[in-house]
Amino acid sequence: MDKITDSPMTDSAQSRETDPQKPTSDRTTRRAALIATLVALPVTVLVAGLAFAGLSPDEPAATPSPTATTARAQSTAPVEMAAPALPERPAVLCRALLSQLPPTVKDLQQRPVTAGPEQNAAYGDPALTLTCGGAEPTVGATDDVWLVNKVCWYAKEETDATVLTTVDRETAVAVRVPRSYGQALQWVSPISDTIVASVPSAAPVPTGCQG
């Protein structure tokens, strides 16, 4: 009778025989990893969503509001003004004045005029206008006058504007300030500085402006 011999075990079979718990351990490890992945995925999505929400603005950015230094919108069309002929001396003084006027009065940009740029100027919209070489007003003893940056001004009220005219210069300078601009005297401060530099003072000076 042939001798029956046992066939050798394969390595895998031997391994299962020597370590019967290994397949179960591998399955447990894979199951734990899968559970950890399923738990981590929603957390990752949630964190990413919160981060995106933090980067995204809650509402559209507001349009910047105008500031005190922002120039107001205005027309650049020429302002209609008359230009009567002036005697020689007033004409000389007016040309000197107009050549030194600032390009802006506060936030009002200078605009062209239809006539007499050597004696007329305009700023803003509605136009604040300056006329050089006109007649000086008669100031009564009890009339109010105001001294602004060493220039004496007399005010005449009109329906839609205040007209301020110098009463202490060789030749008169009149500034018409629309009522929509508020207190008229505040607008002649930079203009007064230019008048002092280009139009000499002349006596007599009204009592209210002596000091």
Protein Blocks (a to p, Z undefined) as FASTA:
>chain_A
ZZdddddddfklmmmmmmmmlmmmmmmmmmmmmmmmmmmmmmmmmmmmmmmmmmpcfbdc
ddddddfklccdddfbdcddddddddfklmmmmmmmmmmpcfbehjaccdddfehkllgc
cedjddddddehiacddddfkbccddeehiacdddddfkbccdddfkbfbdcdddddfkl
opfklmmmmmmmmmmmmmccdddddfklgZZ
